Amino acid sequence: MSGGRLTVGAGLGWSEDKYAATGVPFRRRGRRMDECLPCLKLVWTEGLVEFEGEFYEIPASRIEPKPVQRPHPPVLVGG
């Protein structure tokens, strides 16, 4: 429907209650986002993805389909 056009919006969130409800530390949300963005870029650009970080882990995987936009969709981050 969009012809492959996509803009990704990512936000850290502001509600400590929502973080507490999911067992995720509120104070480390910035570091979590810092790790999430390169992880997403790998998923969008690499044929075989493997990632192990402090917060996220992706075992060797092929994730398809890839976005039409190259090298990846634009990402807008809000806090």
C-alpha positions as a printed Julia matrix, in Angstrom:
79×3 Matrix{Float64}:
  0.0     0.0    0.0
  2.84    2.41   0.75
  5.1     1.32  -2.09
  7.75    0.38   0.44
  7.86    3.77   2.12
  8.27    3.62   5.88
  9.46    5.93   8.63
 10.21    4.2   11.92
  9.32    6.08  15.09
 10.99    4.98  18.32
 10.47    6.42  21.77
 11.89    5.8   25.2
  8.68    6.38  27.1
  8.21    8.53  30.17
  6.04    6.42  32.47
  8.03    4.7   35.2
  4.91    2.64  36.03
  4.92    0.97  32.62
  8.58    0.05  32.96
  7.95   -1.33  36.45
  5.01   -3.38  35.17
  7.25   -5.11  32.62
 10.24   -5.52  34.95
 12.47   -3.26  32.85
 14.67   -0.74  34.71
 13.49    2.8   33.92
 16.9     4.39  34.53
 18.58    2.3   31.83
 16.09    3.04  29.07
 18.55    5.28  27.19
 21.2     2.57  27.08
 18.55    0.09  25.98
 17.56    2.34  23.06
 21.22    2.91  22.18
 21.55   -0.86  21.73
 18.2    -1.34  20.01
 18.89    0.94  17.05
 22.02   -0.86  15.75
 20.22   -4.16  16.33
 17.33   -3.0   14.1
 19.76   -1.8   11.43
 21.37   -5.25  11.34
 17.95   -6.88  10.91
 17.15   -4.5    8.04
 20.48   -4.73   6.2
 22.13   -8.11   6.78
 21.21  -11.47   5.26
 22.32  -13.45   8.3
 21.78  -11.6   11.57
 23.47  -12.45  14.84
 23.6   -10.08  17.79
 24.45  -10.35  21.45
 24.36   -7.27  23.61
 23.57   -6.24  27.14
 19.81   -6.05  26.49
 19.1    -7.88  23.22
 20.14  -11.19  21.73
 19.4   -12.53  18.26
 20.68  -16.02  17.5
 21.94  -16.56  13.94
 18.77  -15.86  11.94
 17.53  -14.87   8.52
 14.86  -12.22   8.89
 12.78  -11.37   5.84
 11.43   -9.44   4.07
 13.93   -6.58   4.09
 12.73   -3.0    3.75
 12.62   -1.53   0.24
 14.42    1.63   1.37
 18.21    1.52   1.28
 20.18    1.15   3.34
 17.21    1.1    5.78
 14.11    3.17   6.58
 14.64    6.54   8.25
 14.43    6.38  12.03
 13.03    9.17  14.23
 13.76    8.88  17.94
 11.88   10.68  20.7
 12.39   10.59  24.42
